């Protein structure tokens, strides 16, 4: 079966997810896209939050790191600067984990 999801979403997905989606019917693919859009985070927004109000770690499911970040005042501002560069890669990893989890859940439902 062909992959029937938007190219903008497909480009962000790991190859394992694309392979699994290509084997699913179109209604399962649309279910995946709907759930992925609901759970995925926008890298640009996470970067803005890292700069303005650093709560991005909490939104990316890294509450322990977020608490440590806040308690140490951003690692005495050193971690704050580093986090600005790490926000986008962390968001991409988070979105890939979300995609893998959704595929796992859809397979369980089948």
C-alpha positions as CSV (number, residue, x, y, z in Angstrom):
1,X,0.0,0.0,0.0
2,X,1.3,3.5,-0.7
3,X,2.0,6.0,2.0
4,X,-1.0,8.3,2.0
5,X,0.1,11.1,4.4
6,X,1.2,14.6,3.8
7,X,4.9,14.9,2.7
8,X,5.5,17.5,5.4
9,X,4.6,14.9,8.1
10,X,6.3,12.0,6.3
11,X,9.6,13.8,6.0
12,X,9.8,14.1,9.8
13,X,9.1,10.4,10.5
14,X,11.7,7.7,11.1
15,X,12.0,5.1,8.4
16,X,10.5,2.4,10.7
17,X,7.4,4.4,11.1
18,X,7.1,5.0,7.4
19,X,7.5,1.3,6.6
20,X,4.8,0.4,9.2
21,X,2.5,3.1,7.8
22,X,2.9,1.9,4.2
23,X,1.6,-1.5,5.3
24,X,-1.5,-0.1,6.9
25,X,-4.8,0.8,5.2
26,X,-5.6,4.5,4.6
27,X,-8.0,4.8,7.5
28,X,-5.2,3.6,9.9
29,X,-2.8,6.1,8.3
30,X,-5.2,8.9,8.8
31,X,-5.7,7.8,12.4
32,X,-1.9,8.0,12.9
33,X,-1.8,11.5,11.3
34,X,-4.5,12.8,13.5
35,X,-2.9,11.5,16.7
36,X,0.6,12.6,15.6
37,X,-0.7,16.2,15.0
38,X,-2.3,16.2,18.4
39,X,0.8,15.0,20.3
40,X,3.8,16.3,18.3
41,X,5.5,19.5,19.4
42,X,6.7,22.3,17.1
43,X,10.5,22.8,17.2
44,X,10.2,26.5,16.6
45,X,7.8,26.9,19.5
46,X,10.1,24.9,21.8
47,X,13.0,27.1,20.8
48,X,11.0,30.3,21.6
49,X,10.0,28.8,25.0
50,X,13.7,27.9,25.7
51,X,14.6,31.5,25.2
52,X,11.7,33.4,26.7
53,X,10.3,31.1,29.5
54,X,12.2,27.8,29.7
55,X,9.4,25.3,30.3
56,X,10.1,23.3,27.1
57,X,11.6,20.4,29.1
58,X,8.3,19.9,30.9
59,X,6.4,19.9,27.6
60,X,8.9,17.4,26.1
61,X,8.3,14.9,29.0
62,X,11.6,15.6,30.7
63,X,10.1,16.9,34.1
64,X,13.2,15.8,36.1
65,X,15.5,17.8,33.9
66,X,13.1,20.7,34.0
67,X,13.0,20.8,37.8
68,X,16.8,20.6,37.9
69,X,17.0,23.4,35.3
70,X,14.7,25.6,37.4
71,X,16.3,24.8,40.7
72,X,19.8,25.6,39.4
73,X,18.7,28.8,37.6
74,X,19.5,27.2,34.3
75,X,22.8,25.7,35.5
76,X,23.9,29.2,36.6
77,X,23.0,30.5,33.1
78,X,25.4,28.1,31.4
79,X,22.8,25.4,30.9
80,X,20.3,28.0,29.8
81,X,22.6,28.9,26.8
82,X,23.2,25.3,26.0
83,X,19.5,24.5,26.2
84,X,18.8,27.0,23.4
85,X,20.9,24.9,21.1
86,X,19.4,21.6,22.4
87,X,15.8,22.6,22.2
88,X,15.3,21.7,18.5
89,X,17.1,18.3,18.5
90,X,15.2,17.4,21.7
91,X,11.9,18.2,20.0
92,X,12.8,16.1,17.0
93,X,13.6,13.2,19.2
94,X,10.4,13.7,21.2
95,X,8.4,13.7,18.0
96,X,10.1,10.5,16.8
97,X,9.3,8.8,20.1
98,X,5.7,10.0,19.8
99,X,5.4,8.6,16.2
100,X,6.9,5.2,17.4
101,X,4.4,5.1,20.3
102,X,1.4,5.8,18.1
103,X,2.5,3.1,15.6
104,X,2.9,0.7,18.5
105,X,-0.6,1.5,19.8
106,X,-2.2,1.2,16.4
107,X,-0.6,-2.2,15.9
108,X,-1.9,-3.3,19.3
109,X,-5.4,-2.3,18.2
110,X,-5.2,-4.4,15.1
